């Protein structure tokens, strides 16, 4: 008794509930230690350079504020800072230009270091992921869609690349600016700093509440996009069947249903995002107005110098911008950690071919091939037997034809002969040697196979023949 090959149950990256960020997720970087270890020095030097660049940003902001203060009131009688006359407009201006030049140099070095490290890491990761994909047993492909596997090398690796070139750098830079900025703000005016920090809990609470709804709608939209992509993939794969039954209208209606739902969810998400953006803008500008008002009061009372007030306003904008950007960076980090898990799950998975670089041994298959009491079912359908108790003998020089109805198991027998799958029970031998003990690549190199569907690979005729 035999049954046709089952339709596989496919897993997608959107299955299950969305995982929230946890600091435990950072352990995902540990799975990349093989790729990170050769470039530890790059990372350390890049982090130091980035820290210097962040410190220079604070210095530049301080000098901008000093320019405004000197221009407004002269700021006479101030003590020099690092040898720079802070009451002289020209001295402050030239120092500012020098700081900008130094910062631009350090920024260039930081980008170059992280880009060099990341591109070399991604080269190794892409190659390892591809090697893993082509080295998996057929059961691996039976349970997954081609598009999902392709995205591991393209979309997921690109997401990981963004982590090391942009996200981590922006996170570290943001932390430096937030911590250093708050310390500097407290130095200029503790009272104004407390007023400014008092607005943060409200903004954080609003971000959590609105973010929960926006994240939920975003996931629903992604699920619908994935479902619409499945329709497109199925239609293009089976376009002959679609056209032969004149079912273009049916597939159009199915795709249109998903597209309409995508539009509805996207517009609903836009409503929530717009409401959140309006609230944040109103609240932030209201908070800035309050800080300016309190600062003006302190200036009138002689408790705050004008140059310190200018610096405070600029530094407040710098800190607020860094805090606002942290949410986006953490979101990107979460996506990147998920991509690391997806890629490393493939790279670390057991393969049927362990090493693609080694040369294959030359095997002689001019032996009798036998199958003895072979039973087999596909892993996705363990309750549906495909082959039961098959006995087969093929002597050297024999021409054997398997004849049977559709679904009788002819292609399955061919896949067993090619060792695409292993029997659940029973034995296949070549001569007196079990087939499972022969080198897999060497065995397949001695077997010619002509599939039912002819596939031409990209490239010229020579590359297809090879």
C-alpha positions, -999 to 999 in steps of 0.1 A, spaced: 0 0 0 13 34 -9 2 70 -5 12 102 -22 37 125 -7 19 147 19 16 184 17 40 198 42 30 219 71 50 251 69 64 272 97 66 310 93 85 336 112 52 351 124 39 320 141 31 324 178 28 355 199 52 384 195 81 382 219 88 412 240 123 425 246 141 411 276 176 416 286 179 378 286 175 380 249 210 396 247 224 361 252 216 356 216 249 375 209 266 346 226 256 323 197 276 346 174 308 343 194 324 323 165 319 354 142 325 380 169 357 366 184 381 375 155 370 411 156 369 419 194 397 445 189 377 462 162 347 464 185 366 476 215 384 503 195 352 513 178 334 516 211 362 538 225 361 560 194 323 563 197 326 573 234 350 601 225 327 612 197 297 613 222 317 633 247 327 657 219 290 661 211 284 673 247 314 697 245 301 711 212 266 716 227 282 734 257 301 757 233 270 764 213 253 776 245 283 796 253 282 814 220 246 823 226 254 836 261 284 856 250 264 871 222 235 880 244 253 894 275 290 893 269 295 868 298 325 888 311 347 876 339 343 839 333 371 815 341 388 799 311 377 763 303 405 740 292 426 771 283 398 787 262 386 822 271 348 816 275 341 853 275 357 859 241 334 852 211 363 845 187 380 820 211 348 801 216 340 800 179 374 787 169 373 761 196 339 750 184 352 746 148 382 726 161 359 703 182 336 698 151 366 688 130 379 663 156 344 648 161 340 644 123 373 625 122 363 602 151 329 596 135 346 586 102 369 562 120 340 547 140 319 541 109 349 525 91 358 502 120 322 489 125 316 486 87 349 466 82 340 443 112 304 438 102 310 431 65 336 404 73 313 389 99 284 389 74 305 373 47 312 344 70 276 342 82 261 343 47 285 315 35 278 294 66 240 299 62 241 289 26 263 259 33 239 248 60 208 252 37 223 231 9 235 205 34 202 197 51 183 165 47 153 165 25 130 163 55 142 198 64 129 213 31 97 193 33 87 213 64 95 248 51 87 272 23 114 282 -1 106 319 4 111 315 42 145 298 38 156 324 12 148 352 37 172 337 62 201 346 39 187 379 26 164 397 50 176 382 83 213 386 76 206 422 65 188 428 98 218 415 117 241 437 96 221 467 107 225 458 143 263 460 142 266 490 118 238 512 131 218 500 161 245 491 186 264 523 178 233 545 182 224 527 215 258 533 230 259 569 217 224 575 231 233 562 265 265 584 266 245 615 256 217 607 281 239 601 311 264 628 303 237 652 293 218 648 326 250 652 346 258 684 327 222 697 331 224 691 369 257 711 369 240 741 354 207 740 373 195 713 396 160 728 397 155 730 360 169 695 356 143 682 381 115 700 361 128 684 329 131 649 343 96 652 359 81 649 324 98 616 316 74 592 335 44 606 316 61 602 283 73 567 292 38 557 303 22 570 271 48 552 250 40 519 268 2 523 264 3 535 228 31 511 219 12 481 230 -17 488 206 6 499 178 27 467 182 -4 445 181 -17 462 150 17 460 133 19 423 139 -16 418 125 -6 437 95 25 417 90 5 385 93 -19 397 66 11 406 44 25 372 49 -8 356 40 -10 377 8 25 366 -1 15 330 3 -13 336 -22 11 352 -47 37 324 -43 11 296 -47 -5 312 -78 29 318 -95 41 283 -86 9 267 -100 2 293 -127 -4 265 -153 -32 250 -131 -47 284 -124 -49 293 -161 -60 258 -173 -91 261 -150 -96 298 -158 -94 305 -121 -77 339 -123 -108 356 -110 -108 333 -79 -72 340 -71 -78 377 -77 -106 377 -51 -85 358 -26 -56 382 -29 -80 412 -29 -95 401 4 -61 400 20 -51 434 4 -83 450 18 -76 437 53 -40 450 50 -53 485 42 -78 484 71 -52 474 96 -27 499 83 -51 528 85 -61 518 120 -24 517 130 -19 551 114 -47 565 136 -30 552 167 4 564 156 -10 598 147 -27 601 181 5 591 198 26 615 178 2 644 185 3 637 222 41 635 224 45 667 203 20 686 225 35 672 257 72 678 247 66 713 235 45 720 266 74 707 288 99 728 268 77 758 274 76 751 311 114 747 313 119 780 293 95 798 316 112 785 348 146 793 333 136 828 324 124 833 361 158 821 374 176 845 350 155 874 362 164 865 398 201 863 389 203 826 398 211 814 362 236 829 337 224 835 302 251 812 286 241 784 311 205 789 301 213 786 264 234 755 271 206 740 292 180 744 264 203 729 238 214 701 261 177 694 270 169 689 233 199 666 229 189 645 259 152 644 249 161 634 213 184 606 226 157 593 249 131 594 221 154 575 198 160 547 224 126 531 217 133 528 180 168 514 187 155 488 212 128 478 186 155 474 160 177 454 185 147 431 192 142 424 155 179 418 151 181 394 180 152 375 164 171 374 131 202 360 149 181 333 165 166 324 130 199 323 112 218 305 140 191 279 143 199 269 107 237 273 110 238 251 141 213 225 129 226 190 122 234 184 85 235 154 63 267 166 47 291 178 74 319 194 52 314 207 17 351 215 12 364 179 15 368 159 -17 344 130 -21 357 94 -22 354 75 -55 328 48 -50 320 19 -72 283 12 -73 285 -17 -98 270 -39 -71 236 -54 -65 213 -29 -48 187 -45 -25 158 -32 -4 146 -57 23 113 -52 41 115 -14 38 88 7 55 86 44 51 64 74 59 70 111 56 79 129 88 50 153 85 25 124 83 38 97 107 3 81 108 1 76 70 24 48 57 37 54 22 57 22 16 51 -10 36 73 -41 34 90 -34 1 115 -59 -12 135 -49 -43 166 -62 -60 185 -45 -88 215 -63 -103 243 -45 -122 231 -39 -158 194 -44 -150 169 -20 -164 140 -17 -139 108 2 -144 84 10 -115 48 11 -128 18 21 -107 -10 46 -102 -5 81 -91 5 81 -54 16 45 -55 51 55 -42 72 54 -73 89 88 -66 93 78 -30 113 47 -40 135 69 -62 141 92 -33 151 63 -11 175 50 -37 190 85 -38 191 85 0 170 117 1 152 99 30 161 69 51 137 40 56 118 39 89 127 3 91 142 -23 68 175 -22 51 190 -10 18 224 -23 8 249 -18 -20 266 -52 -24 271 -63 12 274 -28 26 245 -9 41 238 22 20 238 43 52 275 35 57 286 48 23 298 84 20 267 103 10 282 128 -15 303 100 -31 272 78 -34 251 105 -50 279 115 -75 276 79 -89 238 81 -93 223 98 -123 189 114 -117 165 130 -142 136 146 -124 100 149 -138 102 187 -139 132 202 -158 147 232 -140 173 255 -155 196 273 -131 207 309 -136 237 312 -158 248 299 -192 244 264 -207 279 253 -195 270 260 -159 238 241 -162 255 210 -177 281 211 -149 
